[in-house]
Amino acid sequence: MAIHITQAGAVLQLENLATGAGDDLRLMLSPGTLVPGTGGGAGLSSARLIELGPLTGASQRVEMDAARWAALREPIRSVVIYDYAGKTALGTANLQED
């Protein structure tokens, strides 16, 4: 997974994903990061999720123009794969700057 930010906007590239038929998975951005949660599990440091849309396959490229990227009120610090039907996060990755 990689996110590239330029003056033209941002591009999120996901590769090598496997999803089941009929899964209602959504791609989300979050200003939070993955942190230790209660009970030994992990959680996000922010409950705010910004939906980018459905996860559509093994590889996906999501482009955000400069206006949409600039309209985000907080810096994006993680990407979340969210099970919309089950209302739960299936996977989260913190973003790091190169």
SVG drawing of the C-alpha trace seen along z (x, -y; Angstrom):
<svg xmlns="http://www.w3.org/2000/svg" viewBox="-25 -23 37 38">
<polyline fill="none" stroke="black" stroke-width="0.4" points="0.0,0.0 1.3,-3.4 -0.1,-6.9 1.5,-9.6 0.8,-13.3 1.6,-15.9 0.3,-19.4 -2.3,-17.7 -3.8,-15.7 -3.2,-12.3 -3.2,-8.7 -3.7,-5.7 -2.4,-2.4 -3.4,1.0 -2.1,4.3 -2.3,8.0 -5.6,8.0 -7.9,11.0 -11.6,10.6 -14.5,13.0 -17.4,12.9 -20.2,10.7 -18.1,9.0 -19.2,5.4 -15.8,3.9 -15.1,0.2 -11.8,-1.7 -11.5,-4.4 -9.0,-7.0 -8.5,-8.0 -6.6,-10.8 -6.0,-8.2 -3.3,-5.7 -3.3,-2.1 -2.6,-1.9 -2.9,0.6 -6.6,0.9 -8.4,2.2 -8.3,5.9 -5.0,6.4 -6.4,5.7 -5.6,2.8 -7.7,-0.2 -7.6,-3.6 -6.7,-6.7 -9.6,-8.5 -13.1,-7.4 -13.3,-9.6 -13.4,-7.6 -13.6,-9.1 -15.0,-6.7 -13.4,-6.5 -15.7,-3.9 -16.0,-0.1 -13.0,2.1 -13.3,3.6 -10.5,6.1 -7.0,7.4 -5.5,4.1 -7.1,0.7 -6.0,-2.9 -7.9,-5.7 -7.2,-9.3 -8.2,-12.4 -7.9,-15.7 -6.2,-18.6 -9.5,-20.2 -10.8,-17.1 -7.4,-16.4 -7.2,-20.0 -10.8,-19.8 -9.8,-17.1 -9.8,-18.8 -7.1,-16.7 -3.9,-14.9 -4.5,-11.4 -2.5,-8.9 -4.0,-5.5 -5.9,-3.5 -8.7,-1.1 -10.4,1.8 -13.9,1.7 -16.6,4.4 -19.7,2.3 -22.2,5.0 -20.5,6.0 -19.6,2.5 -16.0,3.5 -12.5,2.7 -10.8,5.8 -7.5,4.2 -5.6,1.0 -2.2,-0.3 -0.5,-3.4 0.9,-5.6 4.6,-6.7 6.4,-9.5 9.3,-8.6"/>
</svg>
